[in-house]
Amino acid sequence: MASTPWHLLTQTMDIYTATWSAGTDGVPVGTFPGTASASVQCNVQPTSASDALIYGRDTTTKLFDVYCAPITNAGATWTITPKDKVIISGVQYRVAGQPRDLITMGTVYVVTLERDQD
């Protein structure tokens, strides 16, 4: 049985889940809490730089694959959706999809995140 490679997950991903309500014009408005809903050990890897070179793309959005532990730092399962906000090492990211099970054994999940280019 495979085990989670904890020694490679050297960063912490804080997930903030918004509370949604209707704004004054009826458009949904998300309010994020001051504390994270979950904290997960992870490792961030940029992916968009190679895409830009291969496809000759000049983009203002950077993509990242984030390899994550299957449980939070508190030992619970976690979820993430494109409506959530993520902060890793003081940098805020947008969620670009659902977590994927890297090797279908529940040991490492991969989430694609994005942020605007500096």
C-alpha positions as CSV (number, residue, x, y, z in Angstrom):
1,M,0.0,0.0,0.0
2,A,1.3,3.5,-0.9
3,S,1.6,6.1,1.8
4,T,1.5,9.9,1.7
5,P,5.0,11.5,1.0
6,W,4.8,13.9,4.0
7,H,8.5,14.9,3.6
8,L,7.7,16.5,0.2
9,L,4.7,18.5,1.4
10,T,6.6,21.4,2.9
11,Q,4.0,24.2,2.6
12,T,0.6,24.8,4.1
13,M,-2.5,25.6,2.0
14,D,-5.1,27.5,3.9
15,I,-8.6,27.1,2.4
16,Y,-11.2,29.8,3.0
17,T,-14.8,28.9,2.3
18,A,-17.2,31.8,1.6
19,T,-20.7,32.2,3.0
20,W,-22.9,33.2,0.1
21,S,-25.9,35.5,0.2
22,A,-27.9,37.7,-2.2
23,G,-26.6,41.2,-2.6
24,T,-28.8,44.3,-2.9
25,D,-29.2,43.8,-6.6
26,G,-29.8,40.0,-6.3
27,V,-26.3,39.0,-7.4
28,P,-24.7,36.4,-5.1
29,V,-22.0,37.9,-2.8
30,G,-19.4,35.8,-1.1
31,T,-18.1,36.7,2.4
32,F,-14.9,35.0,3.4
33,P,-14.2,34.2,7.1
34,G,-11.2,35.6,8.9
35,T,-9.8,32.2,9.7
36,A,-9.2,29.2,7.4
37,S,-11.8,26.5,7.0
38,A,-9.0,24.0,6.6
39,S,-5.2,23.8,6.5
40,V,-3.5,21.2,4.4
41,Q,0.1,20.3,3.8
42,C,1.1,20.8,0.2
43,N,3.7,21.5,-2.4
44,V,3.2,24.1,-5.2
45,Q,4.5,23.6,-8.7
46,P,4.1,26.2,-11.5
47,T,2.6,24.7,-14.7
48,S,1.9,27.7,-17.0
49,A,5.5,28.6,-17.8
50,S,6.0,25.5,-19.9
51,D,2.6,25.9,-21.6
52,A,3.5,29.5,-22.5
53,L,6.8,28.3,-24.1
54,I,5.2,25.4,-26.0
55,Y,2.2,27.3,-27.3
56,G,3.7,30.8,-27.6
57,R,1.1,32.1,-25.3
58,D,1.4,35.5,-23.5
59,T,-0.9,35.3,-20.6
60,T,-1.6,37.4,-17.5
61,T,-2.7,34.3,-15.5
62,K,-0.3,31.8,-14.0
63,L,-1.4,28.3,-13.3
64,F,-0.1,26.0,-10.5
65,D,-0.5,22.3,-9.7
66,V,-0.7,21.9,-5.9
67,Y,0.1,18.5,-4.5
68,C,-1.8,18.0,-1.3
69,A,-2.1,15.6,1.6
70,P,-5.4,13.7,1.7
71,I,-6.2,15.0,5.2
72,T,-6.0,18.3,6.9
73,N,-3.4,19.2,9.6
74,A,-6.2,18.4,12.1
75,G,-6.6,14.9,10.6
76,A,-10.0,15.5,8.9
77,T,-11.0,15.1,5.3
78,W,-11.2,18.3,3.2
79,T,-12.9,19.6,0.2
80,I,-12.3,22.6,-2.1
81,T,-14.4,24.2,-4.9
82,P,-13.8,27.0,-7.4
83,K,-15.8,29.3,-5.0
84,D,-13.1,29.0,-2.3
85,K,-10.1,31.2,-1.8
86,V,-6.6,29.7,-1.0
87,I,-3.6,31.3,0.6
88,I,-0.2,29.6,0.5
89,S,2.9,31.3,2.0
90,G,1.0,34.7,2.0
91,V,0.0,34.5,-1.7
92,Q,-3.7,34.3,-2.6
93,Y,-4.9,31.9,-5.4
94,R,-8.1,31.1,-7.1
95,V,-9.2,27.5,-7.4
96,A,-9.5,26.3,-11.0
97,G,-11.0,22.9,-10.4
98,Q,-11.8,20.0,-8.1
99,P,-9.0,18.0,-6.4
100,R,-7.8,15.0,-8.4
101,D,-6.5,11.8,-6.8
102,L,-2.9,11.6,-8.2
103,I,-2.5,7.8,-8.1
104,T,-6.0,6.7,-7.3
105,M,-4.9,5.4,-3.9
106,G,-5.9,8.4,-1.7
107,T,-2.4,9.3,-0.8
108,V,-1.8,12.6,-2.8
109,Y,-4.4,15.0,-4.3
110,V,-3.7,17.6,-7.0
111,V,-5.5,20.9,-7.3
112,T,-5.0,23.4,-10.0
113,L,-4.8,27.0,-8.8
114,E,-4.4,30.3,-10.6
115,R,-3.4,33.8,-9.9
116,D,-2.8,37.0,-11.9
117,Q,0.7,37.6,-13.1
118,D,2.8,40.0,-11.0
